[in-house]
Amino acid sequence: MGDFRDVYERNAELKLAAQAYVKNPTRGSMFELLAEVVARISEECEVIVPMILEGERILYDTISDGQDEWIQVFTDWEELTLKRAPEYIMGLPIRCVVEDAFESRKSEGIILNLHSDEVFLGKEELDWVLEMLALRGMNEDKEGM
């Protein structure tokens, strides 16, 4: 299990940013959290995502808040196992999960660390993350010239 846990050590700052937002939900703390998401994507980090099997397809195991569906995302093994661990999980690049949630007609976004300091990141927040990544990409292209 050591190798599996080591993969998620780089998510410690993301977990701390989520905790800080929950303790003090301001625009500034949300900005810090979203900046951490951008940083984790830039570093090609993975997150743990519960999955379900539907026939021969593997799908996100979404949860509902009564109105909307949300993709569950966990920063580390400890967060995932605070409650009973799901039957199927995958380690996926956080970028893929963010893009899938943003483009999904079914989900409204992602929920980070559902069993502790949960934070909902909706389409508006995910759009900001993707815009920042696009701007970073443009700046990196200019620097490479």
Secondary structure, DSSP 8 states (H G I E B T S, - for coil): -HHHHHHTGGGHHHHHHHHHHHHS--HHHHHHHHHHHHHHHHTT-EEEEEEEEETTEEEE-EEESSS-EEEEEBSSHHHHTTS---SEEEEEEHHHHHHHHHH-SSEEEEEESTTSS-EEEEHHHHHHHHHHHHHHHHHHHHHH-
